[in-house]
Amino acid sequence: MVLEGWLQLVRVLVVYAATRPEAAAAARKVANILQNQASHCRVLSLGEFDERHQGLGEDVVMVLGGDGTMLRVARRISSPDVRIFGVNFGRAGFLSTVEPPELEETCKRITTGDYYVEKVMRLSIYADGEFLADALNEAYVSSTKPGKIIEYRLLQREQLASDVADGVILATPVGSTAYAFSTGGPIVDERLESMVVAPMASMTNLRTMVLSIETPVTVAVVKGEAQVMVDGHTTRTLKEGKVTVEKSPRSLSFISFDERRLFSRRLRKRLYGRP
């Protein structure tokens, strides 16, 4: 926990999903509360944030929306000194630590430093040696054409497997409760520096693996035109190329307001539908 009990001049950026009127209204409410508490507050819609994220100078980023909004904001944050948390205005809210009724109390705790910070590992994604993005959830390598398959090899220093499949998911521990989970993959504690490799509709019956991320992992596409999606965004197409994944040097700092770790929250939401 950071220093608590003292009113601090905190620079807060509020990013809201403009497609959700209730999130926009909450953003205005948050701005009024924080300004009354002598904090600097800037409010941007998600679209405005995409255009103006360069030179981010805030200490705390509050995201009002669902998991998709959180992922879009997180991919623009490169410094572990910037702390982020989500207020759930979506459906599942696996990446959120606050519910809307808790907003006023949350603002107070932000200005007094009464919260916990948990650093979460991300994965750096490269295609044919070119850096694409850092993934908070996952990278997905698949065919560019619906209904088509790719043939690939999985390597980590040496070849681990070869497969013919719709695609393959390369997920962080945080992402283990997202797309990879729908393939029957395990839920992984984010304190484990590992990666989940989950084949999609494998024709060789290749099973999900959990690999150490100490050594980079490469997916070498040997047949078929493939695309790489990072946290739901298509970033590159390649033909018979290589996608390499390694631990990112840019961790993400998540804020929570009780002692429960992000893992236990994700686990309860995934298994029981509640935080």
C-alpha positions as CSV (number, residue, x, y, z in Angstrom):
1,M,0.0,0.0,0.0
2,V,1.2,3.5,-0.7
3,L,1.2,6.3,1.9
4,E,-2.3,6.8,3.2
5,G,-4.2,9.4,5.2
6,W,-2.6,12.5,3.6
7,L,-4.3,14.6,0.9
8,Q,-2.1,14.4,-2.1
9,L,-2.0,16.4,-5.3
10,V,-2.7,13.6,-7.7
11,R,-2.9,13.9,-11.4
12,V,-5.7,11.7,-12.7
13,L,-6.7,10.9,-16.2
14,V,-10.3,9.6,-16.6
15,V,-11.0,7.7,-19.8
16,Y,-14.6,6.6,-20.6
17,A,-16.3,4.6,-23.2
18,A,-18.4,7.1,-25.2
19,T,-20.7,4.4,-26.3
20,R,-22.0,4.0,-22.7
21,P,-23.9,7.1,-21.6
22,E,-23.7,6.0,-17.9
23,A,-19.9,5.9,-18.2
24,A,-19.8,9.4,-19.7
25,A,-22.1,10.7,-16.8
26,A,-19.8,9.0,-14.3
27,A,-16.7,10.7,-15.8
28,R,-18.3,14.1,-15.3
29,K,-19.1,13.2,-11.7
30,V,-15.6,12.0,-11.0
31,A,-14.1,15.2,-12.5
32,N,-16.2,17.3,-10.1
33,I,-15.3,15.2,-7.1
34,L,-11.5,15.2,-7.8
35,Q,-11.4,18.9,-8.6
36,N,-13.1,19.7,-5.2
37,Q,-10.4,17.6,-3.5
38,A,-7.6,19.7,-5.0
39,S,-6.5,17.2,-7.5
40,H,-5.7,17.7,-11.2
41,C,-8.2,15.8,-13.4
42,R,-8.4,15.4,-17.1
43,V,-11.3,13.7,-18.8
44,L,-11.2,12.1,-22.3
45,S,-13.4,9.8,-24.3
46,L,-11.7,6.6,-25.5
47,G,-11.5,8.1,-29.0
48,E,-9.9,11.3,-27.7
49,F,-7.4,9.2,-25.7
50,D,-6.3,7.2,-28.7
51,E,-5.5,10.6,-30.4
52,R,-3.8,12.3,-27.4
53,H,-2.1,9.6,-25.4
54,Q,1.4,10.7,-26.3
55,G,3.3,12.3,-23.4
56,L,0.9,10.9,-20.8
57,G,1.7,13.0,-17.6
58,E,-0.8,11.6,-15.1
59,D,-0.1,9.5,-12.1
60,V,-3.3,7.5,-12.2
61,V,-5.6,6.4,-15.1
62,M,-9.2,5.6,-14.2
63,V,-11.0,3.7,-17.0
64,L,-14.8,3.8,-17.1
65,G,-16.0,1.0,-19.4
66,G,-15.6,-2.7,-20.0
67,D,-12.7,-5.0,-20.5
68,G,-12.3,-3.9,-24.1
69,T,-11.9,-0.3,-23.0
70,M,-9.3,-1.3,-20.4
71,L,-7.3,-3.2,-23.0
72,R,-7.3,-0.3,-25.4
73,V,-6.1,2.1,-22.8
74,A,-3.5,-0.3,-21.3
75,R,-1.8,-0.9,-24.7
76,R,-1.0,2.9,-24.8
77,I,0.6,2.9,-21.3
78,S,4.4,2.1,-21.4
79,S,5.5,3.3,-18.0
80,P,5.1,1.2,-14.8
81,D,5.0,4.4,-12.9
82,V,1.5,5.1,-14.3
83,R,-1.1,3.3,-12.2
84,I,-4.4,2.1,-13.8
85,F,-7.7,0.7,-12.6
86,G,-11.1,0.1,-14.1
87,V,-14.6,0.9,-13.1
88,N,-16.9,-1.7,-14.5
89,F,-19.5,-0.4,-17.0
90,G,-19.3,-3.6,-19.1
91,R,-20.5,-7.1,-18.7
92,A,-17.9,-9.3,-17.1
93,G,-15.4,-6.7,-15.9
94,F,-12.6,-9.2,-15.3
95,L,-10.0,-6.4,-15.4
96,S,-12.0,-3.9,-13.2
97,T,-11.5,-3.5,-9.5
98,V,-14.3,-1.0,-8.8
99,E,-18.1,-1.1,-9.3
100,P,-20.0,2.2,-10.1
101,P,-21.7,2.6,-6.7
102,E,-18.1,2.8,-5.2
103,L,-17.0,5.7,-7.2
104,E,-17.2,8.5,-4.6
105,E,-15.3,6.5,-2.0
106,T,-12.8,5.5,-4.7
107,C,-12.0,9.1,-5.5
108,K,-11.4,9.9,-1.9
109,R,-9.0,6.9,-1.6
110,I,-7.1,7.9,-4.7
111,T,-6.4,11.4,-3.3
112,T,-5.2,10.0,0.1
113,G,-3.1,7.2,-1.4
114,D,-5.2,4.5,0.3
115,Y,-4.9,1.7,-2.2
116,Y,-2.7,-1.2,-3.3
117,V,-0.6,-1.5,-6.4
118,E,0.1,-4.8,-8.2
119,K,2.6,-5.0,-11.0
120,V,1.4,-7.3,-13.8
121,M,3.6,-8.9,-16.6
122,R,2.9,-8.2,-20.2
123,L,4.2,-10.0,-23.3
124,S,6.0,-8.2,-26.2
125,I,4.9,-9.4,-29.6
126,Y,7.1,-9.4,-32.7
127,A,6.4,-10.4,-36.3
128,D,9.4,-11.2,-38.4
129,G,11.6,-9.2,-36.0
130,E,9.3,-6.1,-36.0
131,F,7.8,-5.0,-32.6
132,L,4.0,-4.9,-32.8
133,A,2.7,-4.3,-29.3
134,D,2.7,-5.4,-25.7
135,A,-0.2,-7.8,-24.8
136,L,-2.0,-7.6,-21.5
137,N,-4.2,-10.6,-22.4
138,E,-3.0,-12.4,-25.5
139,A,-1.7,-12.6,-29.1
140,Y,-3.7,-14.7,-31.5
141,V,-2.1,-16.1,-34.7
142,S,-4.7,-17.3,-37.2
143,S,-5.6,-17.6,-40.8
144,T,-6.5,-14.3,-42.6
145,K,-9.4,-16.2,-44.2
146,P,-12.4,-17.5,-42.2
147,G,-12.7,-21.3,-42.3
148,K,-9.1,-21.7,-43.4
149,I,-6.3,-23.3,-41.4
150,I,-2.6,-22.6,-40.8
151,E,0.3,-25.0,-40.3
152,Y,2.8,-23.8,-37.8
153,R,5.7,-24.9,-35.6
154,L,6.1,-24.0,-31.9
155,L,9.7,-23.3,-30.8
156,Q,11.5,-22.4,-27.6
157,R,15.2,-22.8,-28.3
158,E,14.2,-26.1,-30.0
159,Q,11.0,-27.3,-31.7
160,L,8.3,-28.2,-29.2
161,A,5.5,-29.1,-31.5
162,S,4.0,-28.7,-35.0
163,D,0.3,-28.3,-35.6
164,V,-2.4,-27.7,-38.2
165,A,-5.1,-25.6,-36.7
166,D,-7.4,-22.6,-37.0
167,G,-4.8,-20.7,-35.0
168,V,-2.9,-20.5,-31.7
169,I,-3.4,-18.2,-28.7
170,L,-0.3,-17.0,-26.7
171,A,-1.7,-15.7,-23.4
172,T,-0.4,-14.0,-20.3
173,P,-1.4,-15.2,-16.9
174,V,-4.0,-12.4,-16.8
175,G,-5.2,-13.4,-20.3
176,S,-5.6,-17.0,-19.1
177,T,-9.2,-16.1,-18.0
178,A,-10.0,-14.6,-21.4
179,Y,-9.9,-16.1,-24.9
180,A,-7.5,-18.9,-23.8
181,F,-10.0,-20.1,-21.2
182,S,-12.7,-20.7,-23.8
183,T,-10.4,-23.4,-25.4
184,G,-10.3,-25.3,-22.1
185,G,-7.1,-23.7,-20.9
186,P,-6.1,-23.3,-17.3
187,I,-6.4,-20.3,-15.1
188,V,-2.9,-19.1,-14.2
189,D,-1.8,-17.0,-11.2
190,E,-0.2,-13.8,-12.6
191,R,2.7,-14.1,-10.1
192,L,3.9,-17.0,-12.3
193,E,6.1,-15.6,-15.1
194,S,4.6,-17.9,-17.7
195,M,2.6,-18.1,-20.9
196,V,-0.4,-20.2,-21.9
197,V,-0.1,-21.6,-25.5
198,A,-3.6,-22.7,-26.5
199,P,-4.2,-24.2,-30.0
200,M,-7.6,-23.4,-31.6
201,A,-9.3,-26.5,-33.2
202,S,-6.0,-28.4,-33.5
203,M,-6.1,-31.1,-36.2
204,T,-3.3,-33.0,-34.5
205,N,-5.0,-32.9,-31.1
206,L,-2.3,-30.7,-29.6
207,R,-3.1,-29.7,-26.1
208,T,-2.8,-26.4,-24.2
209,M,0.7,-25.9,-22.6
210,V,2.0,-23.6,-19.9
211,L,5.5,-22.5,-20.7
212,S,8.1,-20.5,-18.8
213,I,8.6,-17.1,-20.4
214,E,12.3,-17.0,-19.4
215,T,13.1,-17.9,-23.0
216,P,11.2,-16.4,-26.0
217,V,8.6,-18.5,-27.7
218,T,8.2,-18.5,-31.5
219,V,5.3,-19.5,-33.7
220,A,6.7,-20.2,-37.2
221,V,3.9,-20.2,-39.8
222,V,5.0,-22.7,-42.5
223,K,1.8,-22.8,-44.6
224,G,-1.0,-20.4,-45.0
225,E,-1.4,-16.6,-44.8
226,A,-1.7,-15.6,-41.1
227,Q,-2.7,-12.6,-39.2
228,V,-1.6,-11.5,-35.7
229,M,-4.1,-10.0,-33.3
230,V,-2.9,-8.4,-30.0
231,D,-5.6,-8.0,-27.4
232,G,-8.3,-8.1,-30.1
233,H,-6.7,-5.7,-32.6
234,T,-5.3,-6.9,-35.9
235,T,-1.7,-5.6,-36.1
236,R,0.0,-7.6,-38.9
237,T,-0.4,-10.1,-41.7
238,L,2.4,-12.5,-42.7
239,K,2.9,-15.4,-45.0
240,E,5.3,-18.1,-43.8
241,G,6.8,-15.8,-41.2
242,K,7.6,-15.9,-37.5
243,V,5.8,-14.5,-34.5
244,T,8.0,-14.2,-31.4
245,V,6.7,-13.6,-27.9
246,E,8.8,-12.6,-24.9
247,K,8.4,-11.1,-21.5
248,S,7.9,-7.3,-21.8
249,P,10.2,-5.0,-19.9
250,R,7.1,-2.8,-19.5
251,S,4.9,-4.2,-16.7
252,L,1.5,-2.6,-15.9
253,S,0.7,-1.3,-12.5
254,F,-2.9,-2.2,-11.4
255,I,-4.6,-0.4,-8.5
256,S,-7.0,-2.2,-6.2
257,F,-8.7,-1.1,-3.0
258,D,-8.5,-4.2,-0.8
259,E,-5.9,-6.9,-0.2
260,R,-7.3,-9.3,-2.7
261,R,-5.0,-9.9,-5.7
262,L,-6.2,-9.5,-9.3
263,F,-5.9,-13.3,-9.6
264,S,-8.5,-14.0,-6.9
265,R,-10.9,-11.4,-8.4
266,R,-10.6,-12.9,-11.9
267,L,-11.0,-16.4,-10.6
268,R,-14.2,-15.6,-8.7
269,K,-15.6,-13.7,-11.6
270,R,-14.8,-16.5,-14.1
271,L,-16.1,-19.3,-11.8
272,Y,-18.9,-17.7,-9.9
273,G,-19.8,-14.5,-11.8
274,R,-18.9,-12.2,-8.9
275,P,-15.8,-10.4,-7.6
